[in-house]
Amino acid sequence: MLSCLRLILFTALLSPLLAAAQGTAPAPFEDSMAQRSLACTHCHGVQGRAGPDGYYPRIAGKPAGYLYNQLLNFKEGRRHYGAMTQLLDPLSERYLLEIAQHFAALQAPYPPPLATRASPALLERGRQLALQGDAARQLPACTQCHGQRLTGVLPQVPGLLGLPRDYLNAQLGAWRNGKRRAHAPDCMASIAKGLADQDIEAISSYLAAQPMPADSTPLDKRAAGPAQAANTAAQECGGTAVAAGTR
């Protein structure tokens, strides 16, 4: 199967030929980020709403700081996917920031979650880990970093809802196995290494089955009230905050 990068190049070369064969002029190139970022949407879907295969995640509406950090991680080798690295390698950090800001500003609607085949017991375990954590195993709740609505926290913590189960499984596994890394201190890696296979399955199944809340925007911790401030910690983890004592 063609990689996304080869598909992008193939489409770019084929489009003018098809237009000529049909006797029509190719669509004019618009000097805009929306036009230039079409390479991203070949894999991540129209407006970055997610690919159809359950692996390429939604990037629309995610915090710009998070998207920018991930682009840098691919470019600098902390995340590994050949097509992404080849696309990003010639781009400057300033341009990567422009890409991140473009997709962060897109507030496209979310589809309803797909029906789950997970058992009620597995979903309940996932709910407990996501919302309450497991103090006995020093596992923090997902909400402690990703916000009470699990829709992310500005400036750079992503939301966990609206993502496919397979993608969530793959990323938690990558954190645990060292295939995905962040700047030190890499708290997600520490947390993921404490998760068993069944924990990962439970968390990803629960998160993927949840509908988006009416307000799907990331929480702005700078505007959070005292209750939320009490749940965030001063310790920085790869550029994000994590509750004290959970590492």
C-alpha positions in Angstrom: 0.0 0.0 0.0 1.3 3.5 -0.8 2.4 5.5 2.1 0.7 8.8 2.7 3.8 10.7 1.4 3.8 8.7 -1.8 0.0 9.2 -2.2 0.4 13.0 -1.7 3.1 13.2 -4.4 1.2 10.9 -6.7 -1.9 13.1 -6.4 0.0 16.3 -6.9 1.5 15.0 -10.1 -1.7 13.4 -11.4 -4.1 16.3 -10.9 -2.7 18.5 -13.7 -2.7 15.6 -16.1 -6.3 14.7 -15.4 -7.3 18.4 -15.8 -5.6 18.5 -19.2 -7.2 15.3 -20.3 -10.6 16.7 -19.4 -9.9 20.0 -21.2 -10.1 22.0 -18.0 -7.6 24.2 -16.3 -6.2 23.0 -13.0 -7.5 24.7 -9.9 -5.3 27.8 -9.1 -3.0 27.5 -6.2 -4.1 29.8 -3.3 -1.2 31.2 -1.2 -2.9 30.2 2.1 -2.2 27.8 4.9 -5.5 26.0 4.1 -4.2 25.3 0.6 -0.7 24.4 1.7 -1.9 22.1 4.5 -3.8 19.9 2.1 -0.8 17.5 2.4 -1.8 17.0 6.1 -5.5 16.3 5.3 -4.6 13.5 2.9 -4.0 11.4 6.0 -5.8 13.4 8.8 -9.0 14.0 6.9 -10.8 17.0 5.6 -10.0 20.0 7.9 -8.0 17.6 10.1 -11.1 15.8 11.3 -9.4 12.4 11.4 -8.6 9.7 8.9 -11.1 7.0 8.1 -8.9 4.1 9.2 -9.0 4.7 12.9 -5.2 5.3 13.1 -4.7 8.9 11.8 -6.0 11.1 14.6 -8.1 14.3 14.6 -5.8 17.4 14.7 -8.5 20.1 14.3 -9.1 22.1 17.4 -6.2 20.6 19.4 -4.1 23.2 21.4 -1.6 24.8 19.1 1.2 24.2 21.7 0.5 20.5 21.6 0.4 20.3 17.8 3.6 22.3 17.5 5.4 20.1 20.1 4.3 16.9 18.2 5.5 18.3 14.9 8.9 19.0 16.5 8.9 15.5 18.1 8.5 13.9 14.7 11.1 16.2 13.2 13.6 15.6 16.0 13.0 11.8 16.4 11.0 11.6 19.6 8.1 10.2 17.6 8.7 7.8 14.7 6.7 7.7 11.4 8.7 7.9 8.2 6.1 9.8 6.1 5.7 12.5 8.8 9.5 12.9 9.2 10.0 13.3 5.5 7.3 15.9 5.2 8.5 17.9 8.1 12.2 17.7 7.7 12.6 20.6 5.3 10.3 22.9 7.2 11.4 25.6 9.7 10.2 25.7 13.3 8.4 28.9 12.5 6.5 27.3 9.7 5.6 24.3 11.9 4.1 26.7 14.4 2.0 28.3 11.6 0.7 24.8 10.7 -0.1 24.1 14.3 -2.0 27.4 14.8 -4.0 26.8 11.6 -5.3 23.4 12.7 -5.8 24.6 16.3 -8.2 27.3 15.0 -10.4 24.8 13.1 -13.5 24.1 15.2 -15.1 21.4 13.0 -18.0 19.3 14.5 -17.2 15.9 16.0 -19.0 12.7 14.8 -20.8 10.6 17.4 -18.6 7.8 18.9 -18.6 4.4 17.2 -20.5 1.6 19.0 -18.2 -0.3 21.3 -17.8 -4.1 21.7 -16.1 -3.7 25.1 -17.8 -5.4 28.0 -19.5 -3.4 30.7 -16.8 -4.5 33.2 -14.0 -3.3 30.9 -15.7 0.0 30.3 -16.1 0.5 34.1 -12.5 -0.2 34.7 -11.6 2.3 32.0 -13.9 4.9 33.6 -12.2 4.4 37.0 -8.7 4.8 35.6 -9.7 7.8 33.4 -11.7 9.7 36.0 -10.3 8.5 39.3 -6.9 6.9 38.6 -5.5 4.1 40.9 -3.8 5.6 44.0 -2.5 2.2 45.1 -0.5 1.9 41.9 0.4 5.6 41.8 -1.6 6.0 38.5 -3.1 9.5 38.2 -6.5 10.0 36.6 -6.5 11.2 32.9 -8.5 14.2 34.1 -5.6 15.5 36.2 -3.7 16.5 33.1 -6.2 16.4 30.3 -9.0 18.4 32.1 -12.2 17.5 33.8 -14.0 17.3 30.5 -11.1 15.4 28.9 -11.1 17.9 26.1 -7.5 19.2 26.8 -6.0 22.1 28.7 -4.4 25.1 27.1 -1.7 25.8 26.1 -0.5 22.4 25.2 -2.3 19.4 26.7 -4.5 17.5 24.2 -8.0 16.3 24.6 -8.6 12.5 24.7 -12.2 12.4 23.5 -13.1 12.0 19.8 -10.1 9.8 19.1 -10.4 6.2 17.7 -9.7 3.3 20.1 -7.0 1.9 17.9 -5.1 5.2 17.9 -5.4 5.5 21.7 -4.2 1.9 22.1 -1.2 2.5 19.8 -0.1 5.7 21.5 -0.4 4.3 25.1 1.6 1.3 23.9 4.2 3.6 22.2 4.6 5.6 25.4 5.0 2.4 27.4 7.5 0.8 25.0 9.6 4.0 24.5 8.6 4.4 20.8 7.0 7.8 21.7 8.9 10.3 24.0 8.7 13.8 25.2 11.1 16.3 26.7 12.2 15.3 30.2 10.6 14.8 32.6 8.6 12.5 30.5 5.7 11.8 32.8 3.4 10.1 30.2 6.2 7.5 29.7 6.3 6.9 33.5 2.6 6.6 33.8 2.3 4.3 30.7 4.9 2.0 32.1 2.7 1.3 35.0 -0.2 0.2 32.8 -1.0 -3.4 32.1 -2.3 -4.5 28.7 -5.8 -4.7 30.1 -5.5 -1.2 31.6 -4.6 0.2 28.2 -7.5 -1.7 26.5 -9.9 -0.4 29.2 -8.8 3.2 29.0 -8.9 3.4 25.2 -12.2 1.6 25.0 -13.8 3.9 27.5 -12.4 7.1 26.0 -13.4 6.1 22.5 -17.0 5.4 23.6 -17.6 8.8 25.1 -19.5 11.5 23.3 -18.0 14.9 23.1 -19.5 17.3 25.7 -21.4 20.4 24.5 -18.4 22.5 25.1 -15.5 20.6 23.4 -13.0 23.4 23.7 -9.8 22.8 25.8 -9.9 24.3 29.3 -7.8 27.4 29.7 -6.1 26.9 33.0 -5.1 30.5 33.1 -8.8 31.3 33.5 -9.6 28.3 35.7 -11.2 28.8 39.1 -9.8 27.8 42.5 -11.2 24.2 42.3 -9.4 23.5 39.0 -6.3 25.2 40.2 -6.2 22.9 43.2 -6.2 19.9 40.8 -3.2 21.1 38.7 0.3 20.9 39.9 3.4 23.0 39.6 5.6 20.1 38.4 6.2 20.4 34.6 6.1 17.2 32.6 7.5 17.5 29.1 5.9 21.0 29.0 2.7 19.9 30.7 1.5 19.9 34.4 0.8 16.8 36.3 -0.6 16.4 39.8 2.1 16.3 42.5 3.0 12.9 43.8 1.7 10.9 40.8 5.0 10.1 39.2 
